[in-house]
Amino acid sequence: MDDTTGTLDEALERIHLSGPERDGWLSNHAPMAVEALVRHGQASAVHRWLDRYGPKLEEMPDGTGSPVTARNWQEALGDPRRIADWTAYFERETAGRPWRDVLVEWWPRLLPGIAAGATHPVIRVGHSVRTLLAGEETAPRVRELAHALGYWAARHQPLPALALLGPAPSAAAALERVPLVPEQSGGIRERFAQLTAFPDWPGPLDGQGPEQGPGRSGKARETFSAEAARSALRELVRASTHRYATHAHGAPIMLVHAATAPNAVLRTLPALPGALWAPSLRAAWAASAAVTAAYAPRDAAPAPAAATGATDAPELFARAAAHGDDHTIKFTDTALDVGDALAFSAARRAIELNPPA
């Protein structure tokens, strides 16, 4: 739903005075949370939410004095000191060309680093693209895409090369078979450095040629048709959302991203050519599996008793908005996309486990 109140544009203009990170490297979640609030009928709460969240934010860091250009971008990729330089680059690019053209050019360049910044850059891109596809392409909304892409480019960091384990018959089975990292302690970068192998999901669905995704090693796999890739990605979002209901107790904040990262990719697909959908699926699986390996507990909790009864979607999101936690708002937004009773139970689990803002 497009925002006819002007609230989203006002909020984005406030947010763009700040950088994408705070306290060293924690992500600025404001643009993602306010987009979800507006989309689900909570526009009246946006500025109050920003008033509470705003003191956490920091100004955009200074540039290095060496602008990112079409000639030197590769040497600047993955350099967090260049956040301001990258943001300025994408602001110039989106001012001079249609935003879709910029996205299509840069998506395959950035996709191998999908897990960068604990997956927040790609999640921010997904919220931005959803807004641009749904309504008017205003200057603050296009600028938000520039900030999201700039953050991703600055934090870009591929996963380690990963071996393939045995095939899994479904996304749910694949997530269940993800090997947990040996030391589930320290920050996400230390945990990701321990990754070695993921289950082989999804397998080839047709025979269109070789394709490999982020972190994959060994033999090239056959690629998918675009529609098969989208169907598998929807399955992954549903499975990872459902799994939160029984595994969130391991790390209720961090495990949110196992669902919200692939959902961000799913939201972006309509703006991309079909040839990019299969590699997007591969990257989304790598991101979801990496977060699962780094933070999932070894034992599942009982399935929620409420899983058999659906909750009214607006009421559930209103509860998340009142709770106020940015991750809970974003996860509930994804649970509403999935739209079934177990997804709603997972959202209620987030509201219960995550500290309110």
N, C-alpha and C positions, 0 to 999 in steps of 0.2 A: 504494500500500500504506500503510495506517495504521501509525503508530509505536506499538507496544505497550510499548516500553521506558521511555517518559517522557523520553527523551533530547532530543527536539525541543523539548518544552515547557521543559525545564531550560535548553536553549541559548537559546531565545527570551527567557526571563526575564533571562539574562545580557546578551543583546544589547540589550534595551530600556532598559538603564541608560545606553546611549550614544545619540548623535544619529545621523542618517542620513548625515552627511558628516564629512570630516576634511580638514585641510590646505587650508582655504579653500572647496573645493567638490567634492573627490573623494568618491565614494560609498562608503558602508559596505556591503560585499558580504557580510557575515557571514550575514544571515538567508537570503539566496538560496543560498549555498553549503551551509549546514548542512541546509537542507531537501532539497537534492539528495543530500547524503551519506546522510541518513537514508533517503530513498526508495530508494536503490540499495544498501541493505544495509551501509552503512559507519557505522552509528550508534556503533560502538565507537571510531571515529576522531574523532568530533565535538568532544569536549571538548579533546583534544590539539590539534586544528586551531584551536580558539578560543583556546587558551593561546598559540599562536604569533601569531595574527592580532590578538588583543585589544590589544596595546600600540599598534597603529596607530590605535585608535579614540579618539574624544573624547566628552566628556559632552554630553548634550543641551543646546543653548544655552538661555539664559534667554528667557522670553517677553517681549513688549513691554509687558505690562500692559494691553493692549487685546484682549480675547478675540475670536476669530472667531465670528460668529453668523449665523443665517439671514438677517439683514438687511444685514450689512456684508461678506459673504464675497466679493462681486465686487471690492471695492476691495482686498482682501487677496490675491486670486489672483495668483500669480506673484511674490510678494514673499518672497525667501529669508530676510529678517529675521524673518519670521513662522513659521518652521518649528515652533517649540515651540507657538505659538498654534494652528496648523493641526493638529498632532498631538493637542493637548488637545481640540480641537473634534471630531475623529473618534473619539477615545476616548469622549467623551460620547455621540456619535451611536450608536456600536456597542454601548454599554452600555444604551441606552434603546430600541433598535429591532433587529430582525433584521438581521444583517450583509448579507444579500442585498438588502434594501430600501435600505440605505445605498449599496451598490455600484451598484444600478440607477439611483438618483437621481443619483449623482455621475459615473458613467462617461461619459455624453455631455457633461458639463461639462468634464471633464478631457481627453477624447480629442483635442481640437484641439491640445493641448500635449504630445502623445505623445513628442516628441523631447527634452523637457526633461530636464536632468540626464544627458545622453548616453544617454537611454532607460532609465536605471536605475530610476526610479520605477515605470514600467509593468512592467518585468521583476520587480521586487519584488512588485507586486500579483499578477502571474501565479503566482509561487511560492506566495504566501499563499492565493490562491483554490484552487489545486490541492490544497493541504493541507486546507482547509476542506471541499471537496467530497468528499475521499477518506475522511475519518474524523471523529472526535469534534470538536465545536466547542468546544474548551477555551478558557479565558480568555486564555492566552498567544497562541493562534492567532488569536483574534478581535482581540486587541490588535495583533498583527503587521499585520493588514490596516489597522487604524487608522493605524499608523505609516507604512505604505506609501502610503496615500492622502494623508496629511498631507504627506509628502515631495513627492508629485506636485503637490499644490495649491500648495505654496510655490515650487516650481521651474517651474511651468507657464509655457511660452513657445512660442507657435505658430511654425511655420516661415514663411518669407516666402511671399507669394503666388506660385504656380508655374504657368507656362503648360504646356499639354499638347503634347507632341511626337507624332509618328506612332504609331499603335497597334502593340503588340507581340503576337505570337501566343501567348506563354507567359511565365511568370514568369522562366524562365531567360533568354529572349531580352530581356525588359524590363530585367533587371539588367545584361545585357551592353551595352545601349544607354543606360544612365544616363550623362549627361555628367558628367565629373569636374570638380570646381571648379577654377578657374584656378590658385589658389595653395593647394597642399596643404601648408600650414605653419601654425603657430600652433595654438591650441586649437580645440575642436570648435565653439564658438560663433562664432568668426571664420570657420570653414569653412562652417558652415551659412548664414551671412549672404551667402555668394556664390551660393547656389542660385537658379536661375532657371526651370528646366523639367525635367520628368520624362517618360519615355515613357508613353503612354496605355495603361496596363494596370491591372486587367483591363477589358475592354470590357463593354458591357451584355449580360447573359445572359437577361433577360426584360424586359418593359415595364411595370413597376409604378409608375413615376413618377420625378420628378427627385430627384437626390441629389448632394451635393458633399462632399468630404472635406477633411482638413487640408491647407492649402497650395494647394488647387486654385483656379484662376481660370478665367474664360471661361464657356462655356455649361454649364449643369447637365447631368449625365449621368443616364441611366436607372439605376435601382437593381437589385439582385439579389434573388432569393429567398434565404432564410436558408441553405438547404442548399447553394446554389450559392456563396454567400459563404464558407461553411466549407470547401468543396472547394477554392476558389481560395486560401484562406489556407493550407491544408495544402500546396498546390503551392508557394506562396511560401516556406514554411519549408523544404521539401525543397530547392528551388532555391538558396536562400541558404546552406544548410548545405553542399550539394555545392560551391558556388562557393568556399567557404573552402579547399577542398582545393587549388585551383589559384591562388588570389589572396591567401592569408593572408600571404604574405611582404611585402606592402605595409605592413601594420600589424597584426600578429597579435593584439594585444590588442583594438584598437578594432573590427576587422572581425568579431569575435565577435558584436557587437550587431546586425549585419545579419540574423542568424538568431535570436538569443535574444529580441529585441524582438517580432518577429511571433509567435514561439512563445508568448510570454507572453500575447498577445492570444488566440491559439488556445485556450490553457488556460482562459481566462476565459469564453469563449463559453457553456459550459453553465450558467453562473450568470446569464446575461443573456437578456432576451426576444429573440425572433428579429428583431424590428424593429431591434435595435441591431447585428446581425451584419454587415450590409453597410457601415455607416459604420465599424465596427471594422476590417473588411478594408481600406478605403481608408486609414485611419490607419496600419495596420500596413505597407502598401505604402509610404506616405510615409516612415515611419521607416527601413525597410530601404533604400530608395533613397537617403535622405539620408546614411546612414552609408556606403553604397557610394560615393556621389559625393565624400564628404569624404576617404576613406581608401584606396579601391581603387587598386592599381597599374595602370599603363597596359599592362603585358604580363603575360600569364598564365604560370605555370610549367607544366611537363609534368604531365599527369594522373598521380597516384601509381600506381606499379606494383602496389601492394597493393590497388588498388580492385577487383580481380577476386576477391579472397578475403575473406570475412567473418571478423570476429573475434568470439569469444564476448563477449556484452554485459557480463556481470558482471566478466569479466577486464579488459575495456577500461575500465570505470568504476573498477575497483580501481587500475589504472595512473594514471588521472587523480587519484584520491584520494591516492595516494602522491606524485604530482607536487606536489600541494598548492596550486597557483595557483588563485585563486578564479575567474578567467575561464575557465580550462581546465576546471575542474569543471563550471561552468554550461554551457559549450559541449558538453561530452561528454554531459551530461544531455539537451540538445536533440538531439544526434546519435543518441542511443539512442531518442528518440521517433521520429525519421525511420526508423531501423532497417535501412537497407540498407548494402551494402558500401562505397559511395562516402562515405556519411555517417560510417561507422566510420573510413575513411581520413582524412577531414577531422578527426575527433577525434584520431587519432594525429598529424596534422600540428600540431594545437594543443599536444599534449604535447611535440613536438619543438621548436617555435619559441618558446613562451612560457617565460620563466625560472621555474624551480621555486621554490616557497616554502620 
